[in-house]
């Protein structure tokens, strides 16, 4: 199936395999289920990471021993909860959300998950709030408006320690990064990110394609060099 024709098309097989992965590897989790229910009831867009992707992010944080994590794009807090669960003891997560109504849902989810004391939520435009943050961070997850991805990566780099990991979501976009339409600002911004990262002296990068219940997409992984 060609994904270039439509964003977020989902193959039945991909959906079934995502369900298989969740059934076999991810125990039932009432906290996460209720988080998604609150997001849906509040009318938030269904654009959070999948369950398997959330567990992957949690494991990245845990495997890296991260004590300080930055997230750009909270939405309803589903990915935030996964990231916070992976923190080393005494760790802290700072997350930024532009939409106040989304942030209120996220706060309720953090309290229900018992993680409110480990999560610091900043409400407002990320590019306004990022300059006021104090680093260094060990890991950053970027999942916000795509036209600003280059700027988000630059801020994350400034706030990261050497050896830190920066993860950027939605970098394939059903293949539209190959030839972005003139009116597709998200694909244009994402394609620009590849060029920006490729020439950057302090970043080592790769990206992996993914398919599943969230369609055909991918994540970019950036290691901050000394």
Backbone as a chain_set.jsonl record, in Angstrom:
{"seq": "XXXXXXXXXXXXXXXXXXXXXXXXXXXXXXXXXXXXXXXXXXXXXXXXXXXXXXXXXXXXXXXXXXXXXXXXXXXXXXXXXXXXXXXXXXXXXXXXXXXXXXXXXXXXXXXXXXXXXXXXXXXXXXXXXXXXXXXXXXXXXXXXXXXXXXXXXXXXXXXXXXXXXXXXXXXXXXXXXXXXXXXXXXXXXXXXXXXXXXXXXXXXXXXXXXXXXXXXXXXXXXXXXX", "coords": {"N": [[0.838, -1.187, 0.0], [0.606, 2.193, -0.867], [1.692, 4.812, 1.067], [2.017, 7.456, 0.54], [-0.127, 8.686, -0.582], [-1.972, 9.214, 1.42], [-2.177, 10.469, 4.723], [-1.652, 8.736, 7.723], [-2.965, 6.335, 7.026], [-3.994, 3.054, 7.818], [-2.992, -0.224, 7.737], [-4.777, -3.297, 7.907], [-3.379, -5.54, 8.745], [-1.14, -4.443, 10.024], [-2.403, -3.272, 12.209], [-3.429, -5.536, 13.475], [-1.081, -6.894, 14.209], [0.044, -5.049, 15.975], [-1.853, -5.292, 18.004], [-1.382, -7.953, 18.723], [1.26, -7.764, 19.703], [0.829, -6.118, 21.947], [-0.912, -7.757, 23.445], [0.721, -9.976, 24.014], [3.085, -9.007, 25.153], [2.71, -6.718, 26.71], [1.487, -6.121, 29.755], [-1.88, -5.801, 31.067], [-2.874, -2.55, 31.92], [-4.292, -0.497, 34.042], [-3.956, 2.187, 34.659], [-2.847, 3.382, 32.356], [-4.859, 2.753, 30.55], [-7.025, 4.209, 31.603], [-5.967, 6.737, 31.322], [-5.977, 7.081, 28.521], [-8.728, 6.958, 28.172], [-9.601, 9.299, 29.482], [-8.404, 11.194, 27.84], [-9.754, 10.738, 25.427], [-12.406, 11.291, 26.2], [-12.199, 13.985, 26.663], [-11.904, 14.947, 24.184], [-9.436, 15.063, 22.923], [-7.051, 14.872, 20.234], [-6.394, 11.744, 18.586], [-3.489, 11.065, 18.641], [-1.381, 10.21, 20.137], [1.532, 8.25, 21.053], [1.743, 4.721, 20.277], [0.893, 1.844, 22.36], [3.027, -0.001, 22.367], [5.087, 1.615, 21.408], [5.176, 3.48, 23.458], [6.079, 1.874, 25.601], [8.589, 1.296, 24.549], [9.806, 3.851, 24.639], [9.835, 4.19, 27.411], [11.622, 2.156, 28.106], [13.937, 3.076, 26.821], [14.55, 5.323, 28.37], [15.007, 4.069, 30.856], [17.116, 2.257, 30.239], [19.136, 4.013, 29.568], [19.63, 5.164, 31.949], [18.618, 7.624, 32.621], [18.177, 10.605, 34.453], [17.122, 13.09, 34.206], [14.664, 14.177, 32.104], [13.372, 15.594, 29.146], [10.402, 16.583, 27.587], [8.841, 17.611, 24.662], [5.82, 18.558, 23.838], [3.171, 17.496, 25.239], [0.489, 16.64, 25.066], [-2.076, 14.586, 26.141], [-0.61, 13.359, 28.081], [0.072, 10.664, 27.842], [2.42, 9.558, 26.626], [4.142, 10.844, 28.328], [3.756, 9.658, 30.831], [4.803, 7.094, 30.369], [7.522, 7.787, 29.86], [8.211, 8.944, 32.346], [7.95, 6.77, 34.033], [10.209, 5.351, 33.429], [12.295, 6.693, 34.575], [15.323, 7.11, 36.464], [15.795, 6.518, 40.024], [14.699, 9.268, 41.954], [14.605, 10.914, 39.791], [13.577, 13.417, 37.332], [11.045, 14.72, 35.207], [10.494, 17.056, 32.689], [7.943, 18.597, 30.99], [6.396, 20.068, 28.118], [3.559, 21.807, 27.034], [1.493, 23.324, 24.673], [-1.285, 23.796, 24.534], [-3.658, 24.78, 26.792], [-5.991, 23.427, 27.606], [-5.43, 20.782, 26.936], [-3.304, 20.36, 28.643], [-4.526, 20.403, 31.155], [-5.929, 18.0, 31.167], [-3.753, 16.282, 31.031], [-2.509, 16.801, 33.515], [-4.406, 15.723, 35.292], [-4.139, 13.068, 34.576], [-1.484, 12.576, 35.341], [-1.656, 12.821, 38.117], [-3.405, 10.687, 38.679], [-1.782, 8.6, 37.941], [0.078, 8.611, 39.903], [2.376, 10.097, 39.627], [2.763, 12.784, 39.743], [4.558, 14.187, 41.338], [6.952, 13.83, 40.091], [6.895, 15.013, 37.708], [7.127, 17.968, 35.88], [5.17, 20.349, 34.559], [4.957, 22.622, 31.927], [3.0, 25.167, 30.664], [2.174, 26.583, 27.595], [3.583, 28.121, 24.619], [6.157, 26.166, 23.284], [8.56, 27.198, 22.22], [8.67, 29.589, 23.52], [8.902, 28.869, 26.199], [11.133, 27.15, 26.36], [13.701, 28.571, 26.37], [13.853, 29.35, 29.03], [14.375, 27.136, 30.552], [16.474, 25.007, 32.571], [19.285, 23.088, 31.974], [21.484, 20.229, 32.562], [19.802, 17.89, 30.32], [19.229, 14.365, 30.09], [17.846, 12.907, 28.229], [15.683, 13.657, 25.541], [12.405, 13.913, 24.3], [10.73, 14.638, 21.415], [7.713, 15.616, 20.226], [5.859, 17.395, 18.834], [4.517, 20.299, 17.163], [5.373, 19.994, 13.802], [6.571, 21.838, 11.919], [8.313, 23.34, 13.493], [10.372, 21.666, 14.222], [13.197, 21.754, 13.723], [14.012, 23.96, 15.245], [13.244, 23.054, 17.775], [14.973, 20.867, 18.114], [17.431, 22.218, 18.167], [17.172, 23.698, 20.549], [16.904, 21.559, 22.344], [19.404, 20.386, 22.034], [21.053, 22.383, 23.069], [20.299, 22.182, 25.716], [21.146, 19.7, 26.48], [23.303, 17.179, 27.851], [26.645, 16.044, 26.915], [26.547, 13.027, 25.082], [23.891, 12.587, 25.505], [20.535, 11.612, 24.519], [18.349, 12.425, 21.872], [15.094, 12.136, 20.79], [12.961, 12.16, 18.051], [9.666, 12.208, 17.038], [7.437, 10.944, 14.444], [8.692, 11.133, 11.812], [8.554, 10.122, 9.278], [5.993, 10.033, 8.138], [4.037, 8.698, 6.491], [5.562, 8.511, 4.21], [5.551, 10.994, 3.026], [7.65, 12.708, 3.39], [9.384, 12.362, 1.328], [8.519, 13.716, -1.011], [7.231, 16.416, -0.252], [4.014, 17.93, -0.276], [3.115, 21.205, -1.425], [1.482, 22.496, 0.405], [1.746, 21.092, 2.725], [2.809, 21.589, 5.608], [3.814, 20.198, 7.784], [5.144, 17.929, 6.72], [7.03, 19.269, 5.168], [8.467, 20.63, 7.165], [9.465, 18.433, 8.53], [11.077, 17.173, 6.605], [12.982, 19.181, 6.326], [14.217, 18.911, 8.76], [15.812, 16.621, 8.479], [17.841, 17.525, 6.734], [18.911, 19.535, 8.323], [19.904, 18.159, 10.563], [21.745, 16.438, 9.366], [23.933, 18.0, 8.594], [24.919, 18.84, 10.99], [27.436, 19.348, 13.319], [27.521, 18.385, 15.921], [25.801, 16.292, 16.248], [24.936, 12.899, 16.014], [23.172, 10.724, 13.96], [20.263, 8.691, 13.239], [17.385, 7.093, 11.743], [14.357, 5.257, 12.148], [11.896, 3.425, 10.435], [8.445, 2.825, 11.162], [5.564, 0.702, 11.401], [2.089, 0.216, 12.14], [-0.64, 0.406, 14.479], [-0.743, 3.13, 14.428], [-0.263, 3.824, 11.867], [1.975, 4.346, 9.033], [5.086, 5.362, 9.861], [7.736, 6.859, 11.73], [10.718, 7.177, 13.836], [13.274, 9.477, 14.749], [16.611, 9.342, 15.873], [18.944, 10.95, 17.83], [22.207, 11.386, 18.824], [23.992, 13.251, 21.142], [27.052, 14.619, 20.558], [30.347, 15.159, 21.96]], "CA": [[0.0, 0.0, 0.0], [1.369, 3.429, -0.895], [1.256, 5.743, 2.098], [2.182, 8.829, 0.127], [-1.427, 9.235, -0.971], [-2.805, 9.637, 2.551], [-1.537, 10.433, 6.037], [-2.238, 7.908, 8.769], [-3.664, 5.128, 6.588], [-3.567, 1.932, 8.645], [-3.239, -1.543, 7.179], [-5.388, -4.189, 8.9], [-2.335, -6.401, 9.278], [-0.354, -3.685, 10.995], [-3.239, -3.12, 13.405], [-3.514, -6.837, 14.139], [0.209, -7.195, 14.829], [0.148, -4.195, 17.157], [-2.666, -5.926, 19.032], [-0.662, -9.158, 19.142], [2.383, -7.333, 20.535], [0.302, -5.658, 23.23], [-1.463, -8.898, 24.179], [1.752, -10.924, 24.421], [4.237, -8.409, 25.822], [2.379, -5.571, 27.554], [0.414, -6.471, 30.7], [-2.97, -4.834, 31.2], [-2.453, -1.432, 32.768], [-5.482, 0.333, 34.226], [-3.558, 3.598, 34.67], [-2.714, 3.819, 30.975], [-6.179, 2.66, 29.93], [-7.814, 5.347, 32.07], [-5.359, 7.915, 30.705], [-6.521, 7.186, 27.169], [-10.159, 7.251, 28.285], [-9.746, 10.727, 29.798], [-8.038, 11.944, 26.634], [-10.842, 10.59, 24.466], [-13.582, 11.993, 26.724], [-11.947, 15.424, 26.567], [-11.848, 15.315, 22.775], [-8.076, 15.235, 22.431], [-6.793, 14.086, 19.02], [-5.818, 10.418, 18.817], [-2.177, 11.11, 18.003], [-0.345, 9.771, 21.072], [2.262, 7.054, 20.64], [1.064, 3.456, 20.553], [1.314, 1.2, 23.612], [4.362, -0.576, 22.182], [6.03, 2.726, 21.309], [5.313, 4.033, 24.793], [6.97, 0.991, 26.356], [9.921, 1.5, 23.986], [10.335, 5.08, 25.217], [10.11, 3.904, 28.824], [12.844, 1.355, 28.173], [15.064, 3.939, 26.458], [14.882, 6.117, 29.555], [15.564, 3.18, 31.879], [18.401, 1.721, 29.793], [20.129, 5.08, 29.569], [19.829, 5.634, 33.316], [18.313, 9.056, 32.623], [17.605, 11.203, 35.666], [16.387, 14.289, 33.782], [14.091, 13.967, 30.775], [12.595, 16.706, 28.612], [9.428, 16.225, 26.556], [8.233, 18.747, 23.977], [4.544, 18.071, 23.318], [2.607, 16.62, 26.265], [-0.849, 16.19, 24.713], [-2.775, 14.196, 27.354], [0.305, 12.775, 29.055], [0.259, 9.215, 27.695], [3.853, 9.306, 26.465], [4.809, 11.381, 29.516], [3.704, 8.638, 31.889], [5.798, 6.073, 30.03], [8.855, 8.337, 30.084], [8.432, 9.131, 33.777], [8.118, 5.449, 34.654], [11.556, 4.857, 33.175], [13.302, 7.525, 35.244], [16.105, 6.596, 37.58], [15.292, 7.019, 41.308], [14.946, 10.68, 42.181], [14.632, 11.623, 38.52], [12.547, 14.415, 37.057], [10.661, 14.925, 33.818], [9.933, 18.367, 32.366], [7.174, 18.459, 29.756], [5.869, 21.339, 27.635], [2.331, 21.689, 26.255], [1.006, 24.635, 24.259], [-2.728, 23.925, 24.717], [-4.001, 24.711, 28.214], [-7.017, 22.401, 27.843], [-4.741, 19.492, 26.9], [-2.474, 20.279, 29.839], [-5.364, 20.064, 32.308], [-6.159, 16.551, 31.079], [-2.482, 15.638, 31.378], [-2.306, 16.908, 34.96], [-5.262, 14.721, 35.927], [-3.535, 11.754, 34.315], [-0.276, 12.442, 36.165], [-2.079, 12.569, 39.488], [-3.962, 9.336, 38.748], [-0.674, 7.65, 37.786], [0.974, 8.726, 41.053], [3.654, 10.61, 39.128], [2.729, 14.249, 39.723], [5.733, 14.743, 42.008], [8.144, 13.638, 39.256], [6.658, 15.666, 36.415], [6.968, 19.421, 35.904], [4.478, 20.702, 33.323], [4.956, 24.03, 31.547], [1.929, 25.432, 29.703], [2.486, 27.703, 26.714], [4.364, 27.782, 23.439], [7.443, 25.583, 23.663], [9.664, 28.083, 21.863], [8.699, 30.634, 24.541], [9.305, 28.308, 27.489], [12.41, 26.434, 26.322], [14.863, 29.35, 26.812], [13.864, 29.522, 30.48], [14.684, 25.879, 31.234], [17.857, 24.77, 32.971], [19.766, 21.741, 31.723], [21.362, 19.423, 31.347], [18.901, 16.748, 30.266], [19.836, 13.129, 29.604], [17.051, 12.42, 27.102], [14.592, 14.534, 25.124], [11.449, 13.351, 23.339], [10.069, 15.728, 20.704], [6.504, 15.169, 19.52], [5.036, 18.599, 18.822], [4.25, 20.774, 15.802], [6.515, 19.593, 12.991], [7.313, 22.929, 11.296], [9.319, 23.873, 14.409], [11.264, 20.594, 14.667], [14.609, 22.171, 13.721], [14.212, 24.82, 16.408], [13.158, 22.223, 18.978], [16.218, 20.1, 18.232], [18.492, 23.136, 18.583], [16.99, 23.974, 21.979], [17.215, 20.329, 23.073], [20.859, 20.23, 22.006], [21.598, 23.352, 24.028], [19.952, 21.753, 27.072], [21.553, 18.305, 26.671], [24.69, 16.866, 28.178], [27.276, 15.177, 25.918], [26.107, 11.643, 25.201], [22.444, 12.523, 25.672], [19.748, 11.135, 23.38], [17.186, 13.203, 21.461], [14.211, 11.322, 19.957], [11.951, 12.968, 17.377], [8.619, 11.331, 16.516], [6.705, 11.279, 13.205], [9.655, 11.649, 10.843], [8.344, 9.478, 7.976], [4.73, 10.643, 7.729], [3.484, 7.966, 5.34], [6.424, 8.717, 3.057], [5.409, 12.33, 2.44], [8.918, 13.433, 3.474], [10.094, 12.228, 0.053], [8.094, 14.816, -1.884], [6.149, 17.111, 0.462], [3.133, 18.828, -1.018], [3.391, 22.608, -1.117], [0.667, 22.934, 1.541], [1.957, 20.167, 3.84], [3.855, 22.204, 6.411], [4.422, 19.197, 8.669], [6.1, 17.156, 5.93], [8.107, 20.184, 4.794], [9.274, 20.828, 8.357], [10.152, 17.184, 8.851], [12.154, 17.004, 5.629], [14.015, 20.148, 6.68], [14.939, 18.384, 9.914], [16.855, 15.714, 7.997], [18.95, 18.331, 6.227], [19.472, 20.264, 9.462], [20.651, 17.219, 11.398], [22.838, 15.836, 8.594], [25.093, 18.893, 8.545], [25.23, 19.329, 12.335], [28.691, 18.758, 13.799], [27.407, 17.823, 17.269], [24.753, 15.273, 16.297], [25.042, 11.628, 15.284], [21.741, 10.476, 13.772], [19.638, 7.696, 12.377], [15.926, 7.06, 11.883], [13.768, 3.946, 11.893], [10.497, 3.417, 10.041], [7.549, 1.975, 11.94], [4.185, 0.53, 10.955], [1.271, -0.311, 13.226], [-1.934, 1.023, 14.662], [-0.619, 4.562, 14.172], [0.068, 4.025, 10.46], [3.363, 4.218, 8.587], [5.788, 6.541, 10.346], [9.08, 6.532, 12.18], [11.346, 8.019, 14.831], [14.674, 9.851, 14.544], [17.41, 9.235, 17.1], [20.094, 11.839, 17.734], [23.123, 11.342, 19.971], [24.746, 14.495, 21.275], [28.493, 14.381, 20.647], [31.093, 16.126, 22.772]], "C": [[0.873, 1.236, 0.0], [0.817, 4.383, 0.137], [1.34, 7.185, 1.667], [0.844, 9.48, -0.171], [-2.236, 9.732, 0.211], [-2.106, 9.452, 3.873], [-2.356, 9.589, 7.004], [-3.148, 6.796, 8.247], [-3.108, 3.949, 7.379], [-3.971, 0.63, 7.979], [-3.804, -2.449, 8.276], [-4.357, -5.104, 9.547], [-1.474, -5.698, 10.303], [-1.109, -3.565, 12.316], [-3.281, -4.427, 14.189], [-2.206, -7.185, 14.85], [0.447, -6.317, 16.045], [-0.658, -4.787, 18.314], [-1.995, -7.17, 19.589], [0.488, -8.803, 20.077], [1.882, -6.914, 21.917], [-0.204, -6.823, 24.077], [-0.371, -9.785, 24.754], [2.847, -10.308, 25.296], [3.91, -7.289, 26.799], [1.223, -5.937, 28.482], [-0.671, -5.399, 30.728], [-2.577, -3.78, 32.239], [-3.625, -0.47, 32.896], [-5.147, 1.821, 34.202], [-3.488, 4.138, 33.248], [-4.058, 3.778, 30.252], [-7.044, 3.851, 30.329], [-7.271, 6.66, 31.518], [-5.936, 8.134, 29.311], [-8.013, 7.509, 27.194], [-10.388, 8.726, 28.589], [-9.431, 11.581, 28.568], [-9.168, 11.908, 25.614], [-12.067, 11.383, 24.915], [-13.431, 13.506, 26.597], [-11.825, 15.889, 25.12], [-10.461, 15.57, 22.246], [-7.868, 14.403, 21.17], [-6.081, 12.779, 19.345], [-4.462, 10.322, 18.119], [-1.047, 10.753, 18.964], [0.373, 8.545, 20.51], [1.428, 5.816, 20.946], [1.561, 2.882, 21.878], [2.725, 0.648, 23.494], [5.417, 0.518, 22.082], [6.247, 3.383, 22.666], [6.244, 3.2, 25.654], [8.414, 1.132, 25.871], [10.564, 2.761, 24.564], [10.694, 4.888, 26.69], [11.418, 3.132, 28.975], [14.072, 2.167, 27.783], [15.518, 4.763, 27.662], [15.566, 5.239, 30.596], [16.947, 2.677, 31.49], [19.501, 2.766, 29.814], [20.428, 5.6, 30.975], [19.499, 7.109, 33.482], [17.689, 9.493, 33.946], [16.826, 12.471, 35.349], [15.96, 14.097, 32.332], [13.266, 15.194, 30.401], [11.655, 16.174, 27.534], [8.826, 17.505, 25.983], [6.987, 18.234, 23.268], [3.934, 17.042, 24.253], [1.345, 15.917, 25.79], [-1.576, 15.827, 26.009], [-1.911, 13.464, 28.354], [0.563, 11.294, 28.919], [1.739, 8.876, 27.541], [4.618, 9.771, 27.7], [4.856, 10.348, 30.634], [4.725, 7.536, 31.612], [7.218, 6.572, 30.314], [9.17, 8.455, 31.569], [8.631, 7.798, 34.499], [9.52, 4.891, 34.456], [12.649, 5.601, 33.909], [14.06, 6.766, 36.327], [15.55, 7.177, 38.883], [15.685, 8.471, 41.524], [14.941, 11.518, 40.92], [13.454, 12.569, 38.344], [12.301, 14.501, 35.562], [10.039, 16.304, 33.669], [9.225, 18.238, 31.025], [6.5, 19.776, 29.414], [4.657, 21.097, 26.75], [1.759, 23.075, 25.958], [-0.463, 24.855, 24.601], [-3.107, 23.741, 26.193], [-5.025, 23.626, 28.506], [-6.406, 21.008, 27.814], [-3.95, 19.3, 28.197], [-3.296, 19.911, 31.075], [-5.694, 18.574, 32.335], [-4.896, 15.804, 31.507], [-2.237, 15.673, 32.883], [-3.15, 15.894, 35.717], [-4.684, 13.322, 35.742], [-2.277, 11.537, 35.152], [-0.636, 12.137, 37.613], [-2.593, 11.143, 39.637], [-2.862, 8.279, 38.658], [0.288, 7.682, 38.971], [2.338, 9.291, 40.685], [3.744, 12.13, 39.162], [3.97, 14.862, 40.357], [7.0, 14.612, 41.181], [8.047, 14.392, 37.936], [6.402, 17.151, 36.618], [6.388, 19.845, 34.556], [4.497, 22.211, 33.11], [3.909, 24.229, 30.45], [2.268, 26.687, 28.913], [3.323, 27.239, 25.548], [5.75, 27.292, 23.846], [8.601, 26.522, 23.367], [9.752, 29.288, 22.795], [9.258, 30.118, 25.853], [10.687, 27.659, 27.489], [13.597, 27.286, 26.778], [14.961, 29.528, 28.318], [14.209, 28.258, 31.248], [16.177, 25.782, 31.542], [18.225, 23.32, 32.709], [20.775, 21.326, 32.785], [20.32, 18.322, 31.482], [19.645, 15.554, 29.664], [19.129, 12.587, 28.368], [15.939, 13.416, 26.819], [13.717, 13.81, 24.114], [10.67, 14.503, 22.739], [8.91, 15.176, 19.895], [5.507, 16.324, 19.538], [4.803, 19.03, 17.378], [5.505, 20.633, 14.952], [7.246, 20.743, 12.304], [8.417, 23.504, 12.185], [10.332, 22.827, 14.864], [12.721, 21.019, 14.719], [14.913, 23.033, 14.938], [14.153, 24.022, 17.702], [14.444, 21.423, 19.187], [17.356, 21.008, 18.694], [18.387, 23.468, 20.065], [17.349, 22.74, 22.804], [18.725, 20.104, 23.13], [21.513, 21.16, 23.022], [21.387, 22.893, 25.465], [20.45, 20.35, 27.408], [23.015, 18.203, 27.103], [25.309, 16.073, 27.025], [26.886, 13.721, 26.15], [24.617, 11.485, 25.358], [21.772, 12.075, 24.38], [18.573, 12.076, 23.142], [16.378, 12.341, 20.497], [13.143, 12.229, 19.362], [10.937, 12.025, 16.738], [8.067, 11.861, 15.189], [7.613, 11.844, 12.12], [9.563, 10.965, 9.477], [7.041, 9.959, 7.34], [4.172, 10.021, 6.451], [4.287, 8.209, 4.061], [6.358, 10.1, 2.453], [6.684, 13.161, 2.566], [9.693, 13.358, 2.158], [9.792, 13.384, -0.883], [6.931, 15.551, -1.21], [5.317, 17.983, -0.467], [3.382, 20.262, -0.547], [2.638, 23.097, 0.122], [0.826, 22.035, 2.766], [3.114, 20.669, 4.692], [4.553, 21.201, 7.34], [5.463, 18.363, 7.932], [7.289, 18.018, 5.519], [9.05, 20.408, 5.978], [10.069, 19.592, 8.733], [11.298, 16.934, 7.886], [13.309, 17.967, 5.937], [14.852, 19.657, 7.857], [16.068, 17.451, 9.487], [18.075, 16.493, 7.522], [19.669, 19.043, 7.374], [20.369, 19.36, 10.296], [21.883, 16.691, 10.664], [24.093, 16.689, 8.622], [25.563, 19.343, 9.92], [26.434, 18.593, 12.92], [28.54, 18.044, 15.134], [26.349, 16.734, 17.378], [25.103, 14.071, 15.44], [23.623, 11.077, 15.173], [21.443, 9.226, 12.967], [18.133, 7.808, 12.574], [15.444, 5.674, 11.525], [12.311, 4.115, 11.504], [9.704, 2.485, 10.947], [6.216, 1.849, 11.203], [3.394, -0.057, 12.117], [-0.048, 0.417, 13.29], [-1.929, 2.522, 14.422], [-0.23, 4.846, 12.726], [1.539, 3.805, 10.171], [4.094, 5.5, 8.977], [7.191, 6.148, 10.779], [9.568, 7.505, 13.227], [12.799, 8.281, 14.43], [15.378, 9.837, 15.881], [18.7, 10.02, 16.913], [20.931, 11.686, 18.992], [23.945, 12.612, 19.975], [26.22, 14.167, 21.482], [29.164, 15.465, 21.492], [31.452, 17.336, 21.923]], "O": [[1.804, 1.322, 0.801], [-0.363, 4.733, 0.108], [0.799, 8.062, 2.34], [0.696, 10.694, -0.029], [-3.106, 10.587, 0.04], [-1.51, 8.406, 4.127], [-3.578, 9.712, 7.09], [-4.035, 6.354, 8.978], [-1.899, 3.851, 7.589], [-5.146, 0.407, 7.69], [-3.373, -2.384, 9.427], [-4.441, -5.41, 10.737], [-1.116, -6.278, 11.328], [-0.538, -3.733, 13.393], [-3.18, -4.427, 15.416], [-2.222, -7.71, 15.963], [0.993, -6.783, 17.046], [-0.207, -4.786, 19.459], [-2.036, -7.413, 20.795], [0.68, -9.444, 21.11], [2.449, -7.313, 22.935], [0.044, -6.873, 25.282], [-0.514, -10.296, 25.865], [3.468, -11.01, 26.093], [4.745, -6.94, 27.634], [0.086, -6.051, 28.025], [-0.408, -4.23, 30.445], [-2.021, -4.095, 33.292], [-3.92, 0.285, 31.969], [-5.968, 2.631, 33.771], [-4.005, 5.218, 32.961], [-4.363, 4.655, 29.444], [-7.722, 4.437, 29.484], [-8.036, 7.593, 31.274], [-6.335, 9.246, 28.966], [-8.506, 8.246, 26.341], [-11.283, 9.34, 28.008], [-10.114, 12.569, 28.295], [-9.499, 12.928, 25.008], [-12.696, 12.067, 24.108], [-14.419, 14.224, 26.441], [-11.661, 17.08, 24.858], [-10.308, 16.229, 21.217], [-8.454, 13.327, 21.046], [-5.265, 12.717, 20.264], [-4.304, 9.595, 17.138], [0.123, 10.967, 18.646], [-0.127, 7.886, 19.598], [0.517, 5.859, 21.774], [2.534, 3.375, 22.448], [3.533, 0.805, 24.409], [6.518, 0.369, 22.611], [7.36, 3.796, 22.992], [7.099, 3.74, 26.356], [9.349, 1.094, 26.67], [11.736, 2.742, 24.939], [11.729, 5.365, 27.154], [12.22, 3.419, 29.863], [15.145, 1.969, 28.355], [16.712, 4.884, 27.934], [16.593, 5.624, 31.156], [17.857, 2.67, 32.318], [20.665, 2.444, 30.051], [21.361, 6.378, 31.172], [20.03, 7.772, 34.372], [16.795, 8.836, 34.48], [15.968, 12.886, 36.128], [16.791, 13.882, 31.449], [12.555, 15.757, 31.232], [12.07, 15.403, 26.668], [8.361, 18.372, 26.723], [7.073, 17.566, 22.238], [4.154, 15.842, 24.083], [1.146, 14.736, 26.074], [-1.689, 16.672, 26.897], [-2.413, 12.991, 29.374], [1.207, 10.704, 29.786], [2.254, 8.006, 28.243], [5.622, 9.167, 28.077], [5.878, 10.188, 31.301], [5.429, 7.096, 32.521], [8.018, 5.868, 30.93], [10.268, 8.107, 32.003], [9.393, 7.715, 35.462], [9.969, 4.048, 35.233], [13.809, 5.191, 33.874], [13.51, 5.902, 37.01], [14.898, 8.221, 38.857], [16.833, 8.862, 41.31], [15.243, 12.71, 40.968], [12.478, 12.532, 39.094], [13.222, 14.371, 34.755], [9.155, 16.677, 34.441], [9.828, 17.819, 30.037], [6.081, 20.516, 30.304], [4.708, 20.285, 25.827], [1.566, 23.889, 26.86], [-0.858, 25.975, 24.924], [-2.897, 22.672, 26.765], [-4.945, 22.967, 29.543], [-6.815, 20.14, 28.584], [-3.935, 18.211, 28.771], [-2.814, 19.186, 31.946], [-5.733, 17.961, 33.402], [-4.961, 14.823, 32.248], [-1.803, 14.677, 33.462], [-2.677, 15.275, 36.67], [-4.74, 12.495, 36.652], [-2.033, 10.425, 35.621], [-0.004, 11.3, 38.257], [-2.261, 10.46, 40.607], [-2.99, 7.194, 39.226], [1.213, 6.872, 39.039], [3.337, 9.003, 41.345], [4.71, 12.702, 38.657], [4.392, 15.946, 39.957], [8.02, 15.211, 41.52], [8.992, 14.41, 37.147], [5.562, 17.541, 37.428], [7.05, 19.711, 33.527], [4.108, 22.98, 33.988], [3.933, 23.541, 29.429], [2.605, 27.724, 29.485], [3.729, 26.079, 25.496], [6.431, 27.926, 24.653], [9.526, 26.637, 24.171], [10.792, 29.943, 22.859], [9.993, 30.822, 26.545], [11.345, 27.624, 28.529], [14.443, 26.779, 27.515], [16.038, 29.826, 28.836], [14.327, 28.296, 32.472], [17.015, 26.386, 30.873], [17.536, 22.415, 33.18], [20.908, 22.002, 33.805], [19.993, 17.878, 32.582], [20.555, 15.708, 28.849], [19.737, 11.891, 27.555], [15.326, 13.954, 27.741], [14.218, 13.173, 23.188], [10.022, 15.261, 23.46], [9.102, 14.366, 18.988], [4.453, 16.245, 20.17], [4.883, 18.206, 16.467], [6.578, 21.099, 15.337], [8.458, 20.642, 12.114], [9.366, 24.098, 11.672], [11.082, 23.077, 15.807], [13.422, 20.677, 15.671], [15.946, 22.861, 15.586], [14.924, 24.28, 18.627], [14.941, 21.318, 20.308], [18.164, 20.602, 19.529], [19.4, 23.514, 20.764], [18.013, 22.848, 23.835], [19.257, 19.68, 24.157], [22.422, 20.757, 23.747], [22.206, 23.184, 26.337], [20.203, 19.859, 28.509], [23.844, 19.044, 26.755], [24.576, 15.484, 26.23], [26.894, 13.243, 27.285], [24.114, 10.361, 25.347], [22.353, 12.149, 23.298], [17.886, 12.477, 24.081], [16.913, 11.865, 19.495], [12.492, 12.982, 20.086], [11.315, 11.136, 15.975], [8.203, 13.039, 14.858], [7.338, 12.91, 11.57], [10.405, 11.204, 8.611], [6.998, 10.257, 6.147], [3.878, 10.711, 5.474], [3.747, 8.121, 2.959], [7.037, 10.369, 1.462], [6.802, 14.205, 1.925], [10.56, 14.193, 1.901], [10.699, 13.964, -1.479], [5.772, 15.328, -1.562], [5.848, 18.681, -1.331], [3.806, 20.494, 0.585], [3.101, 24.006, 0.811], [0.105, 22.208, 3.749], [4.255, 20.235, 4.527], [5.738, 21.345, 7.642], [6.547, 18.116, 8.461], [8.427, 17.55, 5.522], [10.271, 20.382, 5.823], [11.205, 19.688, 9.198], [12.381, 16.526, 8.306], [14.477, 17.596, 5.819], [16.045, 19.947, 7.945], [17.156, 17.484, 10.063], [19.207, 16.158, 7.869], [20.896, 19.137, 7.382], [21.467, 19.755, 10.687], [22.941, 16.518, 11.268], [25.202, 16.157, 8.669], [26.498, 20.137, 10.024], [26.443, 17.365, 13.003], [29.352, 17.176, 15.456], [26.029, 16.293, 18.482], [25.513, 14.209, 14.288], [22.93, 10.97, 16.185], [22.239, 8.772, 12.145], [17.663, 8.523, 13.459], [16.048, 4.991, 10.697], [11.57, 4.852, 12.154], [10.225, 1.483, 11.436], [5.796, 2.755, 10.484], [3.951, -0.742, 12.975], [-0.52, 0.973, 12.299], [-2.985, 3.126, 14.233], [0.099, 5.983, 12.387], [2.257, 3.171, 10.944], [3.77, 6.584, 8.492], [7.765, 5.201, 10.244], [8.934, 8.528, 13.487], [13.463, 7.422, 13.85], [14.824, 10.261, 16.896], [19.451, 9.79, 15.965], [20.423, 11.838, 20.103], [24.52, 13.005, 18.959], [26.59, 13.518, 22.461], [28.609, 16.543, 21.704], [32.083, 18.271, 22.416]]}, "num_chains": 1, "name": "protein.A"}
